[in-house]
Amino acid sequence: MSSTPETGDQSLTSGTVVDEYIIERVLAKGGFSTVYLARQIGDQQQVAIKEYMPDGLTSRCGLELMPSSTEQTRTFQHGRRLFLEEAKLLSGLKHPNIVHVLNFFIANNTAYLVMNFDYGTTLANWLKKTTHVADTQFLLDVFQPVMRCIKNMHHRGLLHLDIKPDNILLRPSNNPLILDFGSALPYKKQQQCNSHSLTKGYAAPEQHHKQHPLGPWSDIYAIGASMRNCLDKIIPPPSTDQALITERSTAYAQFKNKVDVKVLHAIDWATQTEPAKRPQTIEELLNAIRYL
């Protein structure tokens, strides 16, 4: 078993054994977790392991993660419970565009989620390359499967609530995989949305406040904002900043000579700030871009 990381980096080092897995390297870090490439000891299968490790709340003692203060203990434990809820939710979702959960468990005073490891790059990283241009075919290849996947969730009574380019992995042939379900909620628990994270620029206005209920139209806003991000290559303005949104050109006005107008109209429809003015179901949005 390896030594712990240097001060300032709490990530597990290569060679660390956690349960029945050997850590190989860090794949990604976020505000609430770190994702590692690992290998199952028994059959040497490569997997991705997500470790609950919230920024600023923990310190590592040996391999154990400890709340950095007694005041942080309740917050840490609450976040760990939400992390395990995500694991249970994902383990019950089976779809070719949803990351496949193999296992989840508690160890080292924290929680771990074991997933299939897929080769690819996130849509956010793909967009950083100046040579990459999101044309009509690219948008259809990526977002039609995303929409069908989210439609499947909605039919099960679940909202995703954090669709964004960082959470979409592009596999070969731009086949998307939705990675993170940490903000997902059943409709009936939507009043708890403030306990989950949201991402400015992609979160619908009703996620910021409670003047309107959450629903499929909330995920539709995030899908539209993610598609617009592919065209602009800049993070959309916060959905609550009406001044910035009003001064921004519509997708149709800005890109009508580069992208099919059906797709552009669908983006503009999906990103209306008033929930009632958006498509109310994913089926409506799919129909708006579908080529018959």
GIPE-V750602 format. One line per field, one symbol per residue. ss: DSSP state (@ for helix, = for strand, . for the rest). phi: phi as a letter, one per 20 degrees, with the letter a starting at -180 (. if undefined). psi: psi as a letter, one per 30 degrees, with the letter a starting at -180 (. if undefined). A space follows every 50 residues. Layout:
ss: ???
phi: ???
psi: ???
//
This chain:
ss: ................==..=========...========.....===== ==.....====..====..@@@@@@@@@@@@@@@@@@@@@@......=.. =======..=======....==@@@@@........@@@@@@@@@@@@@@@ @@@@@..==.....@@@====@@@====......==@@@@@@@@@..... ....@@@@.......@@@@@@@@@@@@@@@@@.........@@@@@@... @@@@@.....@@@@@@@@@@....@@@....@@@@@@@@...
phi: .fffffgnceffegnfecldcdfdafeaccfcbcddebcfffdmffcdce dfbfgmdccddmefecgfbffegffffffffffffffffffedcbfddge eeabadblmccccdcgedfrcfggfgffeffeceegfffffeefffffff gffffemddembfagfddeeegmlfeceedcfdfbfgfdffeffedfcdf ndffgfeebdfcffagffffgfffffffffefmcfffgfeefffffefff fffecfeccgffffffffffdffegfeegecfgfffffdfee
psi: klllllkfjgkklkfkkjcgkkkelkelkafflkklklkkeeggkklkkk kjikkffllkjbfkkkkfleffeeeeeeeeeeeeeeeeeeffkjkfgkkk kelklklhgalkkklkkkkakleeeeffkffkkjaeeeeeeefeeeeeee eeeefggkkeghklefgjkjlkggjkkkekgffkkkefgffgfffllljk ffkleffflgfkllaefeeeeeeeeeeeeeeeglkllkffieeeeefkll eeefgfgfkkfeeeeeeeefgkfkefflkfleeeeeeffkj.
//
